[in-house]
Amino acid sequence: MYDELASNSNVEYIAGGATQNSIRVAQWMLQTPGATSYMGCIGKDKFGEEMKKNAQAAGVTAHYYEDETAPTGTCAVCVVGGERSLIANLSAANCYKSEHLKRPENWALVEKAKYIYIAGFFLTVSPDSIQLVAEHAAANNKVFLMNLSAPFICEFFYDAQEKVLPYADFIFGNETEAKIFAKVRGWETENVEEIALKISQLPLASGKQKRIAVITQGADPVVVAEDGKVKTFPVILLPKEKLVDTNGAGDAFVGGFLSRLVQGKSIEDCVTAGCYAANVVIQRPGCTYPEKPDFN
């Protein structure tokens, strides 16, 4: 299938991966060289080289673990009328090892970071790496953020997710993920606002003061639960003819949100930035953006 797609003249190669997308967007929104770092796993091949080049061009400090045996993960995205279909071949993305994280030059990035974000997909790869970073964040009063990422994570990686959630200061997700998250916990509600509130009130690791749950709902308002209260924020509506590709919209939202959070802005400001970034990305193919953001 990949060969067939690659032989199509309209094919575009875009560096992806949920967490990497969010970090690239945050870096773009911040416009401050070296403000962000990223770790993940690639293969020693042309796509791996492409990934390194792309991260560098995006201004992200990337420390990749290069696997000797697996090719760089790829994902074929077919877009018809703005709607997407994804076929992933994770390969090296599944091979990350915590030994790489523990190397002094890589752990130095963790120690330097004040905010740490990991997509839930990584629970399927290296939960021990997540745990190391989560515990470091709690011990050093840093902000740790996670994403539910996909319904199957909430269903089939329940134990790994449960273990790390107490450390998460922020939990992101969309309405489908939130509903499955609630279902596997027997909450008996499909009301997204209610679910967001319950997520925000889940037990916290010692030393953590509170948690904020942020649930996106496509074209419907963003739901934010904190301090026992729920607020909703409208998204920027886009005429159907301007929609190019919804791929990466959720990742872009998190990237925009992070870019304001790290500057100490209000939650409202963070959501506004998230909505702006998502709106820009869905008007372009893949998780891409113009040279500079036009956001005040």
C-alpha beads as a LAMMPS data file, in Angstrom:
LAMMPS data file: protein, C-alpha beads

296 atoms
295 bonds

1 atom types
1 bond types

-500.0 500.0 xlo xhi
-500.0 500.0 ylo yhi
-500.0 500.0 zlo zhi

Masses

1 110.0

Atoms # bond

1 1 1 0.000 0.000 0.000
2 1 1 2.808 2.440 0.851
3 1 1 4.517 1.819 -2.488
4 1 1 1.233 2.372 -4.284
5 1 1 0.685 5.655 -2.453
6 1 1 4.292 6.778 -2.923
7 1 1 3.993 6.277 -6.693
8 1 1 1.061 8.719 -6.696
9 1 1 2.381 12.139 -7.743
10 1 1 0.335 13.939 -5.064
11 1 1 2.036 12.244 -2.114
12 1 1 3.474 14.497 0.618
13 1 1 5.887 13.466 3.378
14 1 1 5.220 15.120 6.728
15 1 1 6.959 14.319 10.035
16 1 1 4.328 13.043 12.417
17 1 1 3.666 11.153 15.598
18 1 1 1.089 12.555 18.019
19 1 1 3.491 13.950 20.633
20 1 1 5.952 15.227 18.052
21 1 1 3.112 17.030 16.219
22 1 1 2.114 18.823 19.434
23 1 1 5.705 19.804 20.213
24 1 1 6.306 21.096 16.679
25 1 1 3.143 23.213 16.879
26 1 1 4.085 24.540 20.343
27 1 1 7.528 25.464 18.993
28 1 1 5.930 27.218 15.988
29 1 1 3.567 29.176 18.243
30 1 1 6.380 30.164 20.611
31 1 1 8.804 31.312 17.888
32 1 1 11.663 30.969 20.408
33 1 1 14.579 28.865 19.126
34 1 1 15.199 25.741 21.220
35 1 1 12.169 26.268 23.487
36 1 1 11.119 22.629 23.039
37 1 1 12.706 19.183 23.002
38 1 1 11.461 15.789 21.872
39 1 1 12.426 12.143 22.328
40 1 1 11.171 9.174 20.349
41 1 1 12.404 6.267 18.257
42 1 1 13.272 6.121 14.555
43 1 1 15.059 3.630 12.312
44 1 1 18.346 4.123 10.523
45 1 1 16.817 4.814 7.110
46 1 1 15.726 7.595 4.747
47 1 1 12.524 8.304 6.704
48 1 1 14.578 8.578 9.893
49 1 1 16.848 11.115 8.198
50 1 1 13.756 12.952 6.949
51 1 1 12.431 13.068 10.528
52 1 1 15.703 14.525 11.872
53 1 1 15.749 17.162 9.146
54 1 1 12.129 18.051 9.806
55 1 1 12.576 18.404 13.573
56 1 1 15.609 20.611 13.045
57 1 1 13.717 22.798 10.552
58 1 1 10.892 23.103 13.087
59 1 1 13.349 24.372 15.742
60 1 1 12.777 21.356 18.022
61 1 1 15.756 19.831 19.849
62 1 1 15.238 16.146 18.977
63 1 1 17.175 13.337 20.651
64 1 1 16.018 10.215 18.805
65 1 1 16.756 6.659 19.808
66 1 1 17.869 5.055 16.534
67 1 1 16.873 1.407 16.345
68 1 1 19.237 -0.841 14.382
69 1 1 16.631 -3.414 13.346
70 1 1 13.270 -1.679 12.734
71 1 1 12.454 0.869 10.015
72 1 1 11.123 4.313 10.945
73 1 1 7.397 4.201 11.683
74 1 1 5.134 5.388 8.889
75 1 1 1.463 6.215 8.599
76 1 1 -0.466 6.415 5.340
77 1 1 -3.141 9.092 5.479
78 1 1 -5.845 9.135 2.837
79 1 1 -7.997 12.269 2.846
80 1 1 -11.299 12.515 0.994
81 1 1 -13.479 15.587 1.420
82 1 1 -11.568 16.665 4.532
83 1 1 -12.155 13.338 6.316
84 1 1 -9.194 11.104 7.010
85 1 1 -8.363 7.414 7.099
86 1 1 -5.098 6.287 8.686
87 1 1 -3.092 3.115 8.196
88 1 1 -0.145 3.012 10.597
89 1 1 2.956 0.836 10.461
90 1 1 4.511 1.692 13.820
91 1 1 7.791 -0.248 13.408
92 1 1 10.569 1.679 15.223
93 1 1 8.030 3.876 17.050
94 1 1 7.276 0.722 19.071
95 1 1 10.919 0.144 20.002
96 1 1 11.773 3.001 22.377
97 1 1 13.734 1.879 25.474
98 1 1 14.056 3.630 28.827
99 1 1 17.848 3.060 28.615
100 1 1 17.924 5.835 26.003
101 1 1 16.019 8.154 28.340
102 1 1 18.489 7.449 31.156
103 1 1 21.553 8.446 29.127
104 1 1 23.008 11.612 30.715
105 1 1 22.615 13.772 27.594
106 1 1 18.936 12.774 27.293
107 1 1 18.019 12.878 30.960
108 1 1 19.518 16.395 30.964
109 1 1 16.634 17.425 28.669
110 1 1 14.150 16.061 31.209
111 1 1 15.867 17.913 34.037
112 1 1 15.862 21.139 32.043
113 1 1 12.161 20.893 31.115
114 1 1 9.547 22.651 33.241
115 1 1 6.587 21.167 31.348
116 1 1 6.485 17.575 30.091
117 1 1 3.880 16.263 27.642
118 1 1 3.360 12.657 26.537
119 1 1 0.588 11.247 24.344
120 1 1 -1.221 8.180 25.664
121 1 1 -0.042 6.160 22.640
122 1 1 3.342 5.845 24.349
123 1 1 1.712 3.663 27.049
124 1 1 1.833 0.857 24.470
125 1 1 5.573 1.306 23.972
126 1 1 7.465 2.184 27.150
127 1 1 5.320 2.683 30.264
128 1 1 8.478 2.537 32.401
129 1 1 9.834 5.629 30.576
130 1 1 6.558 7.465 31.274
131 1 1 6.691 6.465 34.937
132 1 1 10.268 7.717 35.304
133 1 1 9.369 11.100 33.830
134 1 1 6.057 11.361 35.722
135 1 1 7.728 10.672 39.075
136 1 1 10.505 13.155 38.258
137 1 1 7.868 15.822 37.491
138 1 1 6.065 15.176 40.795
139 1 1 9.281 15.218 42.818
140 1 1 10.459 18.460 41.222
141 1 1 7.210 20.415 41.127
142 1 1 6.978 20.334 37.327
143 1 1 3.866 20.214 35.180
144 1 1 3.157 16.797 33.663
145 1 1 0.544 16.534 30.894
146 1 1 -0.973 13.488 29.209
147 1 1 -3.423 12.720 26.436
148 1 1 -5.983 9.907 26.365
149 1 1 -5.026 9.639 22.659
150 1 1 -7.394 6.856 21.502
151 1 1 -10.351 4.786 22.708
152 1 1 -8.294 1.560 22.502
153 1 1 -5.719 2.989 24.949
154 1 1 -8.493 3.607 27.491
155 1 1 -9.843 0.080 26.949
156 1 1 -6.813 -2.170 26.505
157 1 1 -4.064 -0.299 28.367
158 1 1 -6.174 0.466 31.413
159 1 1 -3.597 -0.685 33.999
160 1 1 -0.709 1.285 32.501
161 1 1 -2.955 4.340 32.185
162 1 1 -4.218 4.030 35.777
163 1 1 -0.659 3.875 37.084
164 1 1 0.410 7.158 35.489
165 1 1 -2.809 9.248 35.708
166 1 1 -2.270 10.305 39.362
167 1 1 0.817 12.224 38.169
168 1 1 -0.959 14.114 35.384
169 1 1 -1.665 17.789 36.096
170 1 1 -3.498 18.077 32.774
171 1 1 -5.385 15.385 30.897
172 1 1 -6.414 16.024 27.285
173 1 1 -8.768 14.000 25.134
174 1 1 -11.630 14.199 22.674
175 1 1 -15.279 13.350 23.312
176 1 1 -15.032 9.777 21.937
177 1 1 -12.022 8.961 24.131
178 1 1 -13.699 10.579 27.156
179 1 1 -16.833 8.450 26.717
180 1 1 -14.841 5.198 26.466
181 1 1 -12.704 6.291 29.444
182 1 1 -15.929 6.712 31.444
183 1 1 -17.422 3.456 30.170
184 1 1 -14.467 1.258 31.223
185 1 1 -14.659 2.842 34.680
186 1 1 -18.388 2.142 34.952
187 1 1 -19.332 5.819 35.313
188 1 1 -22.630 5.304 33.463
189 1 1 -22.711 8.699 31.787
190 1 1 -22.055 9.932 28.267
191 1 1 -22.262 13.587 29.291
192 1 1 -18.873 15.034 28.336
193 1 1 -19.000 17.825 30.928
194 1 1 -19.745 15.323 33.680
195 1 1 -16.943 13.030 32.492
196 1 1 -14.434 15.917 32.332
197 1 1 -15.327 16.818 35.913
198 1 1 -14.847 13.233 37.088
199 1 1 -11.483 13.001 35.275
200 1 1 -10.326 16.216 36.969
201 1 1 -11.267 14.727 40.346
202 1 1 -9.474 11.371 39.982
203 1 1 -6.865 10.660 42.727
204 1 1 -3.604 12.597 42.572
205 1 1 -0.064 11.559 43.477
206 1 1 1.231 13.066 46.699
207 1 1 2.277 16.675 46.348
208 1 1 -0.009 17.314 43.362
209 1 1 -2.547 20.040 44.141
210 1 1 -5.166 19.729 41.402
211 1 1 -5.821 18.459 37.916
212 1 1 -7.376 20.092 34.865
213 1 1 -9.231 18.026 32.255
214 1 1 -9.522 19.427 28.731
215 1 1 -11.865 17.667 26.297
216 1 1 -12.244 18.750 22.674
217 1 1 -15.373 17.941 20.654
218 1 1 -14.557 18.716 17.020
219 1 1 -16.719 21.670 15.988
220 1 1 -18.471 21.729 19.383
221 1 1 -17.147 23.720 22.382
222 1 1 -14.023 22.694 24.292
223 1 1 -14.849 21.461 27.806
224 1 1 -12.508 22.379 30.674
225 1 1 -12.963 21.027 34.205
226 1 1 -10.972 22.353 37.167
227 1 1 -11.604 23.093 40.858
228 1 1 -14.968 21.300 40.736
229 1 1 -16.278 23.583 37.976
230 1 1 -16.821 23.099 34.252
231 1 1 -16.404 25.780 31.591
232 1 1 -16.969 25.535 27.846
233 1 1 -15.190 27.531 25.149
234 1 1 -16.403 27.845 21.550
235 1 1 -14.040 26.780 18.770
236 1 1 -13.357 28.792 15.612
237 1 1 -15.901 27.491 13.110
238 1 1 -14.634 26.830 9.608
239 1 1 -16.748 26.747 6.430
240 1 1 -16.772 23.184 5.001
241 1 1 -15.061 24.295 1.781
242 1 1 -12.013 25.512 3.734
243 1 1 -11.517 22.196 5.533
244 1 1 -8.574 20.354 3.973
245 1 1 -7.604 17.667 6.489
246 1 1 -8.613 17.025 10.108
247 1 1 -5.451 14.958 10.612
248 1 1 -3.407 16.413 13.482
249 1 1 -6.144 18.789 14.681
250 1 1 -6.115 17.391 18.241
251 1 1 -2.314 17.394 18.348
252 1 1 -2.266 20.997 17.100
253 1 1 -4.792 22.015 19.757
254 1 1 -2.481 20.652 22.478
255 1 1 0.521 22.390 20.882
256 1 1 -1.239 25.751 20.872
257 1 1 -2.462 25.200 24.438
258 1 1 1.078 24.344 25.622
259 1 1 2.573 27.427 23.952
260 1 1 0.510 29.673 26.213
261 1 1 0.617 27.487 29.329
262 1 1 4.428 27.624 29.454
263 1 1 4.153 31.420 29.427
264 1 1 1.920 31.386 32.492
265 1 1 -1.197 32.514 30.615
266 1 1 -4.769 31.861 31.759
267 1 1 -6.584 28.629 30.835
268 1 1 -8.918 30.678 28.635
269 1 1 -5.905 32.042 26.756
270 1 1 -4.457 28.523 26.434
271 1 1 -7.718 27.192 24.947
272 1 1 -7.939 30.138 22.543
273 1 1 -4.376 29.434 21.340
274 1 1 -5.217 25.736 21.015
275 1 1 -8.290 26.485 18.916
276 1 1 -6.279 28.879 16.745
277 1 1 -3.546 26.277 16.078
278 1 1 -6.092 23.545 15.272
279 1 1 -7.947 25.915 12.938
280 1 1 -4.725 26.677 11.030
281 1 1 -3.754 22.994 10.735
282 1 1 -7.126 21.719 9.420
283 1 1 -6.846 24.144 6.488
284 1 1 -3.639 22.424 5.347
285 1 1 -2.559 18.844 4.570
286 1 1 -1.212 16.946 7.602
287 1 1 0.028 18.662 10.736
288 1 1 1.635 21.603 8.923
289 1 1 1.505 25.366 9.363
290 1 1 2.662 28.591 7.686
291 1 1 6.047 30.094 8.485
292 1 1 4.794 32.284 11.335
293 1 1 1.636 32.259 13.461
294 1 1 -0.790 35.156 13.223
295 1 1 -2.009 34.938 16.807
296 1 1 -2.288 37.726 19.371

Bonds

1 1 1 2
2 1 2 3
3 1 3 4
4 1 4 5
5 1 5 6
6 1 6 7
7 1 7 8
8 1 8 9
9 1 9 10
10 1 10 11
11 1 11 12
12 1 12 13
13 1 13 14
14 1 14 15
15 1 15 16
16 1 16 17
17 1 17 18
18 1 18 19
19 1 19 20
20 1 20 21
21 1 21 22
22 1 22 23
23 1 23 24
24 1 24 25
25 1 25 26
26 1 26 27
27 1 27 28
28 1 28 29
29 1 29 30
30 1 30 31
31 1 31 32
32 1 32 33
33 1 33 34
34 1 34 35
35 1 35 36
36 1 36 37
37 1 37 38
38 1 38 39
39 1 39 40
40 1 40 41
41 1 41 42
42 1 42 43
43 1 43 44
44 1 44 45
45 1 45 46
46 1 46 47
47 1 47 48
48 1 48 49
49 1 49 50
50 1 50 51
51 1 51 52
52 1 52 53
53 1 53 54
54 1 54 55
55 1 55 56
56 1 56 57
57 1 57 58
58 1 58 59
59 1 59 60
60 1 60 61
61 1 61 62
62 1 62 63
63 1 63 64
64 1 64 65
65 1 65 66
66 1 66 67
67 1 67 68
68 1 68 69
69 1 69 70
70 1 70 71
71 1 71 72
72 1 72 73
73 1 73 74
74 1 74 75
75 1 75 76
76 1 76 77
77 1 77 78
78 1 78 79
79 1 79 80
80 1 80 81
81 1 81 82
82 1 82 83
83 1 83 84
84 1 84 85
85 1 85 86
86 1 86 87
87 1 87 88
88 1 88 89
89 1 89 90
90 1 90 91
91 1 91 92
92 1 92 93
93 1 93 94
94 1 94 95
95 1 95 96
96 1 96 97
97 1 97 98
98 1 98 99
99 1 99 100
100 1 100 101
101 1 101 102
102 1 102 103
103 1 103 104
104 1 104 105
105 1 105 106
106 1 106 107
107 1 107 108
108 1 108 109
109 1 109 110
110 1 110 111
111 1 111 112
112 1 112 113
113 1 113 114
114 1 114 115
115 1 115 116
116 1 116 117
117 1 117 118
118 1 118 119
119 1 119 120
120 1 120 121
121 1 121 122
122 1 122 123
123 1 123 124
124 1 124 125
125 1 125 126
126 1 126 127
127 1 127 128
128 1 128 129
129 1 129 130
130 1 130 131
131 1 131 132
132 1 132 133
133 1 133 134
134 1 134 135
135 1 135 136
136 1 136 137
137 1 137 138
138 1 138 139
139 1 139 140
140 1 140 141
141 1 141 142
142 1 142 143
143 1 143 144
144 1 144 145
145 1 145 146
146 1 146 147
147 1 147 148
148 1 148 149
149 1 149 150
150 1 150 151
151 1 151 152
152 1 152 153
153 1 153 154
154 1 154 155
155 1 155 156
156 1 156 157
157 1 157 158
158 1 158 159
159 1 159 160
160 1 160 161
161 1 161 162
162 1 162 163
163 1 163 164
164 1 164 165
165 1 165 166
166 1 166 167
167 1 167 168
168 1 168 169
169 1 169 170
170 1 170 171
171 1 171 172
172 1 172 173
173 1 173 174
174 1 174 175
175 1 175 176
176 1 176 177
177 1 177 178
178 1 178 179
179 1 179 180
180 1 180 181
181 1 181 182
182 1 182 183
183 1 183 184
184 1 184 185
185 1 185 186
186 1 186 187
187 1 187 188
188 1 188 189
189 1 189 190
190 1 190 191
191 1 191 192
192 1 192 193
193 1 193 194
194 1 194 195
195 1 195 196
196 1 196 197
197 1 197 198
198 1 198 199
199 1 199 200
200 1 200 201
201 1 201 202
202 1 202 203
203 1 203 204
204 1 204 205
205 1 205 206
206 1 206 207
207 1 207 208
208 1 208 209
209 1 209 210
210 1 210 211
211 1 211 212
212 1 212 213
213 1 213 214
214 1 214 215
215 1 215 216
216 1 216 217
217 1 217 218
218 1 218 219
219 1 219 220
220 1 220 221
221 1 221 222
222 1 222 223
223 1 223 224
224 1 224 225
225 1 225 226
226 1 226 227
227 1 227 228
228 1 228 229
229 1 229 230
230 1 230 231
231 1 231 232
232 1 232 233
233 1 233 234
234 1 234 235
235 1 235 236
236 1 236 237
237 1 237 238
238 1 238 239
239 1 239 240
240 1 240 241
241 1 241 242
242 1 242 243
243 1 243 244
244 1 244 245
245 1 245 246
246 1 246 247
247 1 247 248
248 1 248 249
249 1 249 250
250 1 250 251
251 1 251 252
252 1 252 253
253 1 253 254
254 1 254 255
255 1 255 256
256 1 256 257
257 1 257 258
258 1 258 259
259 1 259 260
260 1 260 261
261 1 261 262
262 1 262 263
263 1 263 264
264 1 264 265
265 1 265 266
266 1 266 267
267 1 267 268
268 1 268 269
269 1 269 270
270 1 270 271
271 1 271 272
272 1 272 273
273 1 273 274
274 1 274 275
275 1 275 276
276 1 276 277
277 1 277 278
278 1 278 279
279 1 279 280
280 1 280 281
281 1 281 282
282 1 282 283
283 1 283 284
284 1 284 285
285 1 285 286
286 1 286 287
287 1 287 288
288 1 288 289
289 1 289 290
290 1 290 291
291 1 291 292
292 1 292 293
293 1 293 294
294 1 294 295
295 1 295 296
